[in-house]
Amino acid sequence: MKEKEYIKPEIITSSVRNVKPLKNGDKVPVLKNDGDPRSGDVVVARVIGEGGSYDKAEIEGGEMVKLEVDDLVVGVLGIRKAVKGFASNMPERLEKGDRLDFVSSGGVMAECLSYPEEIGEPYKLEFVGFVSNSTGKINISEYSIKPSKTLSVDCPIVLVASSRMDAGKTTLCKGLIEKFSDKGKRVGAVKLTGITRQRDNLKMSEAGAICSYEFTDCGLPSSTCDAQKAVEASKGLLNKASRKADVVIAELGAGLLSSYNVLEVLKDDEIRRGCSSLIFMSMDPVGAYGGLRILEDHGYKPDIISGPTTDTNAGRENIQRFTYQPVLNGVKNMDEISNIVSEKVFN
């Protein structure tokens, strides 16, 4: 039997919120020796060095807690490949005392490869051990919604994609959820791709969604994984969210051309056929133009172009030159956006 020790952590991150044996205030059983890491493994690490702006960890419920040197933190091993965040890899081996980096507020720990200067270095961690149960190491996949090879959804699906992160997708999803809920529709919400964080799903629940899930609920710390795993997780989430729902709003975190399998999910034949409406968000006209061409190449015609590029008349006019789709702002034109999507999915 592998030797264990019991440790009381200061912070249990939201990435492990579905792992039922873990409760704030409890001691955590940790394996002293098991050096073979897998994505999704639940681990304990000690903060040993400060970094830049990623100085807080999200705990279950969305609260952000400041990281302090010597804090023991429970999180997950995973990969992040952000353009405007940390880029990291999984460690090949892990033994007590090895170095890790805190690469996601949601609690992902990995080996950082690069980062934008404006966000600064990640907080430095020292690996303490793998969190365990009676059978061995705990992986978040053991406490997850079942992935599916088949999409079995009877209600309409609205997809919201973008050219990059921070393009306003969640704000637009919230607006649609509020408008549809006000009309008496039962709305399911999912986030299909990205890096784990509970914040966006909480926002969708607060907007009125009857359920709200993300890829972490399907056992993935991020959707930077084997493409088939990301697709099957997406189908599992859509199947789950569609139960009792009149419509499902599905956000695709990160951009079309990213390491998060956004395009691979969209390219799936069943997901494409199941999509009743697609909204595309962009930061600028070039991103909007390129995104439209990519989507058209894969059988999609967005119903609306939105995002920060539509904040001014100049941005909207520049996009309108090359598209016949409505170009509408996700904050200022929510009524019109809701009406267009309603016409597509409910009539």
Residue pairs with C-beta under 8 A, 6 or more apart in sequence:
2 31
2 32
2 33
2 34
2 132
2 136
3 31
3 32
3 33
4 29
4 30
4 31
4 32
4 132
5 29
5 30
5 32
5 129
6 27
6 28
6 29
6 30
7 27
7 28
7 30
7 44
7 72
7 128
7 129
8 25
8 26
8 27
8 28
8 72
9 28
9 44
9 71
9 72
9 73
9 74
10 68
10 71
10 72
10 73
11 57
11 59
11 65
11 67
11 71
11 72
11 73
11 74
12 22
12 23
12 24
12 59
12 60
12 73
12 74
13 57
13 58
13 59
13 73
13 74
13 75
13 76
13 106
13 107
14 58
14 59
14 60
14 61
14 62
14 106
14 107
14 196
14 197
14 198
15 75
15 76
15 78
15 104
15 106
15 107
15 108
15 140
15 196
15 216
15 221
16 22
16 42
16 74
16 75
16 76
16 107
16 131
16 140
17 60
17 198
17 216
18 140
18 143
18 144
18 216
18 217
19 42
19 131
19 138
19 140
19 142
19 143
20 143
21 133
21 138
22 28
22 42
22 74
22 131
24 59
24 60
28 44
28 74
28 131
29 131
29 132
29 133
30 44
30 128
30 129
30 130
30 131
30 132
31 129
31 130
31 131
31 132
31 136
31 137
32 96
32 129
33 95
33 96
34 129
34 130
34 136
34 137
35 93
35 94
35 95
36 93
36 94
37 43
37 77
37 90
37 91
37 92
37 93
37 94
37 130
38 77
38 139
39 76
39 77
39 78
39 79
39 90
39 220
39 221
39 225
40 76
40 77
40 78
40 139
40 140
40 141
40 219
40 220
40 221
41 76
41 77
41 130
41 137
41 138
41 139
42 74
42 75
42 76
42 130
42 131
42 137
42 138
42 139
42 140
43 74
43 75
43 76
43 77
43 94
43 109
43 127
43 128
43 129
43 130
43 131
44 72
44 73
44 74
44 128
44 129
44 130
44 131
45 72
45 73
45 75
45 100
45 102
45 109
45 125
45 126
45 127
45 128
46 70
46 71
46 72
46 73
46 125
46 126
46 128
47 67
47 68
47 69
47 70
47 71
47 73
47 102
47 123
47 124
47 125
48 69
48 70
48 124
48 125
48 126
49 69
49 123
49 124
50 67
50 69
50 123
50 124
51 102
51 120
51 121
51 122
51 123
51 124
52 115
52 119
52 120
52 121
52 122
53 118
53 119
53 120
54 86
54 102
54 103
54 104
54 105
54 119
54 120
54 122
54 123
55 66
55 67
55 123
56 64
56 65
56 66
56 67
56 105
57 64
57 65
57 67
57 73
57 75
57 102
57 105
57 106
57 107
58 64
58 65
58 105
58 106
58 107
58 197
58 198
58 199
59 65
60 198
61 198
61 202
62 198
62 199
62 202
64 105
67 73
67 102
67 123
72 128
73 102
73 107
73 125
74 107
74 131
75 102
75 106
75 107
75 108
75 109
76 107
76 108
76 109
76 140
76 196
76 221
77 90
77 91
77 94
77 108
77 109
77 110
77 221
78 90
78 104
78 108
78 109
78 110
78 195
78 196
78 220
78 221
78 222
78 224
79 88
79 89
79 90
79 108
79 110
79 221
79 222
79 224
79 225
80 86
80 87
80 88
80 103
80 104
80 108
80 110
80 195
80 222
80 224
81 87
81 88
81 224
81 258
81 259
81 260
82 165
82 195
82 254
83 164
83 165
83 255
83 258
84 116
84 119
84 164
84 165
84 166
85 103
85 104
85 115
85 116
85 119
85 165
85 195
86 101
86 103
86 104
86 110
86 112
86 114
86 115
86 119
86 122
87 112
87 113
87 114
87 115
88 101
88 103
88 108
88 110
88 111
88 112
88 113
89 110
89 111
89 113
90 110
90 111
91 98
91 100
91 110
91 111
94 100
94 127
94 130
95 127
96 127
96 128
96 129
97 126
97 127
98 126
98 127
99 111
99 124
99 125
99 126
99 127
100 109
100 110
100 111
100 124
100 125
100 126
100 127
101 109
101 110
101 111
101 112
101 122
101 123
101 124
101 125
102 108
102 109
102 122
102 123
102 124
102 125
103 109
103 110
103 112
103 122
104 195
104 196
104 197
104 221
104 222
105 197
106 195
106 196
106 197
106 198
106 216
106 221
107 196
108 195
108 196
108 221
108 222
109 125
112 121
112 122
115 121
115 122
130 137
130 138
131 137
131 138
132 138
139 219
140 216
140 219
140 221
141 219
141 220
142 219
143 219
144 217
144 218
144 219
145 213
145 217
145 218
145 219
145 236
145 237
145 240
146 218
146 236
147 218
147 219
147 229
147 232
147 233
147 235
147 236
148 232
148 235
148 236
148 239
149 232
149 235
150 235
150 270
151 235
151 238
151 239
151 268
151 270
151 271
151 274
152 239
153 238
153 239
153 242
153 248
153 274
154 242
155 188
155 242
155 245
155 246
155 247
155 248
156 246
156 247
156 248
156 276
156 277
156 344
156 345
156 346
157 238
157 242
157 247
157 248
157 250
157 271
157 274
157 275
157 276
158 176
158 247
158 248
158 249
158 250
158 275
158 276
158 277
158 278
158 279
158 341
158 345
159 250
159 252
159 266
159 275
159 277
159 278
159 279
160 169
160 172
160 173
160 249
160 250
160 251
160 252
160 278
160 279
160 281
161 169
161 252
161 256
161 262
161 266
161 278
161 279
161 280
161 281
161 291
161 295
162 168
162 169
162 252
162 254
162 255
162 256
162 280
162 281
162 282
162 291
162 307
163 255
163 256
163 280
163 281
163 282
163 283
163 284
163 287
163 288
163 290
163 291
163 307
164 254
164 255
164 258
164 282
164 283
164 287
165 194
165 253
165 254
165 255
166 283
167 255
167 281
167 282
167 283
167 307
167 308
168 281
168 306
168 307
168 308
168 330
168 331
169 251
169 252
169 253
169 281
170 200
170 203
170 204
170 251
171 330
171 331
172 279
172 281
172 306
172 330
172 334
172 337
173 189
173 204
173 207
173 249
173 251
174 203
174 204
174 206
174 207
175 207
175 330
175 331
175 334
175 337
175 338
176 187
176 249
176 337
176 338
176 341
177 187
177 189
177 204
177 207
177 208
177 209
177 249
178 207
178 208
179 334
179 335
179 338
179 342
180 187
180 208
180 246
180 247
180 249
180 338
180 342
181 187
181 207
181 208
181 209
182 208
183 342
185 246
185 247
185 346
186 210
186 244
186 245
186 246
186 247
187 208
187 209
187 210
187 245
187 246
187 247
187 248
187 249
188 209
188 210
188 211
188 212
188 241
188 242
188 243
188 244
188 245
188 247
188 248
188 249
189 201
189 204
189 205
189 207
189 209
189 211
189 212
189 213
189 241
189 248
189 249
189 250
189 251
190 212
190 213
190 214
190 234
190 237
190 238
190 241
190 248
190 249
190 250
190 251
191 200
191 201
191 213
191 214
191 215
191 250
191 251
191 252
191 253
192 214
192 215
192 223
192 230
192 233
192 234
192 237
192 238
192 250
192 251
192 252
192 253
192 265
193 215
193 223
193 230
193 234
193 252
193 253
193 254
193 260
193 261
193 262
193 265
194 214
194 215
194 222
194 223
194 252
194 253
194 254
194 260
195 221
195 222
195 224
195 253
195 254
195 260
196 214
196 215
196 216
196 220
196 221
196 222
198 214
198 216
200 214
200 251
200 253
201 212
201 213
201 214
202 212
204 212
204 249
205 211
205 212
209 249
210 244
210 245
211 240
211 241
211 245
212 241
213 237
213 240
213 241
214 237
215 222
215 223
215 230
215 233
215 234
215 237
217 237
218 233
218 236
218 237
219 233
220 229
220 230
220 233
222 260
223 230
223 233
223 253
223 254
223 260
223 261
223 262
223 265
224 259
224 260
224 261
225 261
227 261
227 264
230 260
230 261
230 264
230 265
231 261
231 264
231 265
231 268
231 271
234 250
234 265
234 268
234 271
235 268
235 270
235 271
238 248
238 250
238 271
238 274
241 248
242 248
246 346
247 276
247 345
247 346
252 262
252 265
252 266
253 260
253 262
254 260
254 262
255 262
256 262
256 263
256 266
256 291
256 294
256 295
257 263
257 294
263 294
263 298
265 271
266 272
266 295
266 298
266 300
267 298
272 298
272 299
272 300
275 300
276 344
276 345
277 303
277 341
277 344
277 345
278 295
278 300
278 301
278 302
278 303
279 302
279 303
279 304
279 305
279 306
279 337
279 341
280 288
280 291
280 292
280 295
280 302
280 304
280 305
280 306
280 307
281 305
281 306
281 307
281 330
282 288
282 291
282 305
282 306
282 307
282 308
282 309
282 319
283 307
283 308
283 309
284 308
284 309
284 315
285 309
285 315
285 318
285 319
287 309
288 305
288 307
288 309
288 319
288 323
289 319
289 322
292 302
292 305
292 322
292 323
292 325
295 301
295 302
301 325
302 325
303 325
303 326
303 340
303 341
303 344
304 325
304 326
304 327
304 328
304 337
304 340
304 341
305 319
305 323
305 325
305 326
305 327
305 328
306 327
306 328
306 329
306 330
306 337
307 330
308 315
309 315
309 316
309 318
309 319
310 316
310 319
310 327
310 328
310 329
310 330
311 329
316 327
316 329
319 327
320 327
326 336
326 340
328 336
328 337
328 340
330 337
